[in-house]
Amino acid sequence: MDSIWNNSGDLLETLEQGMIVILDPGHFSVDWVVINQQALRKNASGTSLEAMSSLIEKVSQIIKERKGATISHSRIEEAIKNKKDKR
């Protein structure tokens, strides 16, 4: 937000007259805020608990169902971070 308000020129004008969506994906939640023409739109902002932890839980469940193996959440998370699709 600081870079937006301290910027000048066309970008600042566009942002002052337009819409900004700030998305904050986290491990346990995904949060978002909508600002339209410099006004916070609370009814369009919110949070969801369907975040990374839910995805890891689902992956763990699918692996157990399909392969009969139990893999820890930390191992799945590490594989995702390292972009590994096997082992």
C-alpha positions in Angstrom: 0.0 0.0 0.0 2.9 2.3 0.8 4.2 2.0 -2.8 0.8 2.8 -4.2 0.2 6.0 -2.2 3.8 7.2 -2.7 3.8 6.6 -6.4 3.0 9.4 -8.9 1.8 9.7 -12.4 -0.6 7.4 -14.3 -0.3 4.5 -11.9 -1.5 6.6 -8.9 -4.4 8.1 -10.9 -5.5 4.6 -12.2 -5.4 3.2 -8.7 -7.3 6.2 -7.2 -10.1 5.7 -9.7 -9.9 1.9 -10.1 -10.1 -1.2 -8.0 -7.4 -2.9 -6.0 -7.6 -6.4 -4.7 -5.0 -7.5 -2.1 -4.7 -11.2 -1.7 -2.8 -12.8 1.2 -2.5 -16.6 0.8 -1.3 -18.3 4.0 -0.9 -21.8 5.4 -4.2 -21.8 7.4 -6.2 -19.1 5.6 -6.5 -17.0 2.5 -7.5 -13.4 3.1 -8.5 -10.7 0.6 -9.3 -7.0 0.7 -11.0 -5.0 -2.0 -10.5 -1.2 -2.3 -12.6 0.6 -4.9 -11.9 4.2 -5.6 -9.9 4.5 -2.4 -12.7 3.1 -0.3 -12.5 -0.2 1.6 -15.3 -2.6 0.4 -15.9 -4.7 3.5 -18.7 -6.7 1.8 -16.3 -7.8 -0.9 -13.4 -8.6 1.4 -13.0 -11.7 3.5 -11.2 -14.9 4.5 -11.3 -18.5 3.7 -10.0 -21.5 5.7 -9.5 -23.4 2.5 -5.8 -22.7 2.3 -2.6 -24.6 2.0 -3.2 -26.8 5.1 -6.5 -28.0 3.6 -4.8 -28.8 0.3 -2.0 -30.8 2.1 -4.7 -32.7 4.0 -6.5 -33.6 0.8 -3.2 -34.8 -0.9 -2.5 -36.9 2.1 -5.9 -38.5 2.0 -5.7 -39.2 -1.8 -2.2 -40.8 -1.4 -3.5 -43.1 1.4 -6.6 -44.1 -0.7 -4.7 -44.7 -3.9 -1.4 -46.1 -2.7 -2.2 -47.3 0.8 0.7 -45.2 2.2 0.7 -42.6 4.9 2.9 -39.6 4.3 3.4 -36.8 6.9 2.1 -33.3 6.2 5.6 -32.0 6.5 6.9 -34.3 3.9 4.1 -33.3 1.5 4.7 -29.6 2.2 8.5 -30.1 1.6 7.8 -31.8 -1.8 5.5 -29.0 -2.8 8.1 -26.4 -1.9 10.8 -28.3 -3.8 8.5 -28.8 -6.8 8.8 -32.6 -6.6 6.1 -34.8 -8.0 7.5 -38.1 -6.9 9.0 -39.6 -3.7 
